[in-house]
C-alpha cells in the first residue's frame, strides 16, 4: 500500500541555519564591542554602545533577510518570500515545479522564477534537493499544466523590506546597555 505524500504548506530556506548563525554572530559582536573597553582608552559606556550597535545592524540585516526566505503554499497560489521581494504566483500560471538545480517555478509562458528558499548548492546537488521535491509533491495536485493560462492573470511582485529588524536590534542593545550599566554602577 502506497502512502500519500506528506503535505507541506511552507518551505523554509535551506540556508536558514546560516542566517541564524549570522544573526547570532552580529549580536555577539555588538555586545562584545560594548562590553570591552579598548586598550588605553576610557570611553563611557554610552559611547561604546553607540559603537557596537551599528556593527550589529550592518552585519545582522543581511542575515535577517536570509531568514525570511521561504515559499508558502496558499489557497490560490504560491507566495515566494525572497530576500527583498514577495512574489505571488497563482496556480493557474504554473506549468511545473523545477527541482534539478534548487527550487524553480516554471510558468506556462516559459518564464522561470527561482527561489532562494532552496538555492543551488553542491550539497543540494549531492542530496538531490529533497526538500524541493517534497514541496513539488505537495504542489503538484493543485496544478493544471494542460490548461492554458487564464487571461489577465499574472504574477505580483512587492518589495518587502523588513524594517522590524532595526527597532528589535536597538531594543536588544538597549537591554544590554541597561544590564552593563547596572553592573558598572
ChimeraX attribute file (.defattr): number of C-alpha atoms within 10 A of each C-alpha:
attribute: neighborCount
match mode: 1-to-1
recipient: residues
	/A:1	3
	/A:2	4
	/A:3	5
	/A:4	8
	/A:5	10
	/A:6	10
	/A:7	12
	/A:8	15
	/A:9	13
	/A:10	17
	/A:11	18
	/A:12	17
	/A:13	23
	/A:14	23
	/A:15	15
	/A:16	19
	/A:17	13
	/A:18	14
	/A:19	22
	/A:20	16
	/A:21	13
	/A:22	20
	/A:23	23
	/A:24	16
	/A:25	16
	/A:26	24
	/A:27	22
	/A:28	14
	/A:29	17
	/A:30	25
	/A:31	23
	/A:32	14
	/A:33	19
	/A:34	24
	/A:35	16
	/A:36	10
	/A:37	14
	/A:38	11
	/A:39	6
	/A:40	6
	/A:41	7
	/A:42	9
	/A:43	10
	/A:44	10
	/A:45	18
	/A:46	11
	/A:47	10
	/A:48	21
	/A:49	20
	/A:50	15
	/A:51	15
	/A:52	21
	/A:53	23
	/A:54	15
	/A:55	16
	/A:56	24
	/A:57	20
	/A:58	12
	/A:59	18
	/A:60	25
	/A:61	20
	/A:62	14
	/A:63	22
	/A:64	20
	/A:65	18
	/A:66	25
	/A:67	24
	/A:68	20
	/A:69	25
	/A:70	23
	/A:71	25
	/A:72	17
	/A:73	20
	/A:74	15
	/A:75	9
	/A:76	12
	/A:77	19
	/A:78	21
	/A:79	20
	/A:80	26
	/A:81	25
	/A:82	22
	/A:83	22
	/A:84	14
	/A:85	15
	/A:86	19
	/A:87	19
	/A:88	20
	/A:89	22
	/A:90	21
	/A:91	22
	/A:92	21
	/A:93	24
	/A:94	26
	/A:95	23
	/A:96	19
	/A:97	21
	/A:98	17
	/A:99	22
	/A:100	14
	/A:101	17
	/A:102	23
	/A:103	24
	/A:104	22
	/A:105	22
	/A:106	17
	/A:107	22
	/A:108	17
	/A:109	11
	/A:110	10
	/A:111	12
	/A:112	16
	/A:113	15
	/A:114	18
	/A:115	21
	/A:116	22
	/A:117	28
	/A:118	26
	/A:119	18
	/A:120	18
	/A:121	13
	/A:122	10
	/A:123	9
	/A:124	19
	/A:125	14
	/A:126	8
	/A:127	10
	/A:128	15
	/A:129	21
	/A:130	14
	/A:131	21
	/A:132	24
	/A:133	17
	/A:134	16
	/A:135	23
	/A:136	19
	/A:137	17
	/A:138	18
	/A:139	21
	/A:140	15
	/A:141	8
	/A:142	15
	/A:143	17
	/A:144	15
	/A:145	16
	/A:146	8
	/A:147	11
	/A:148	13
	/A:149	19
	/A:150	10
	/A:151	8
	/A:152	5
	/A:153	11
	/A:154	14
	/A:155	13
	/A:156	11
	/A:157	13
	/A:158	11
	/A:159	12
	/A:160	13
	/A:161	12
	/A:162	14
	/A:163	9
	/A:164	9
	/A:165	15
	/A:166	16
	/A:167	11
	/A:168	11
	/A:169	19
	/A:170	15
	/A:171	12
	/A:172	14
	/A:173	21
	/A:174	14
	/A:175	12
	/A:176	17
	/A:177	20
	/A:178	12
	/A:179	11
	/A:180	15
	/A:181	12
	/A:182	9
	/A:183	8
	/A:184	8
	/A:185	5
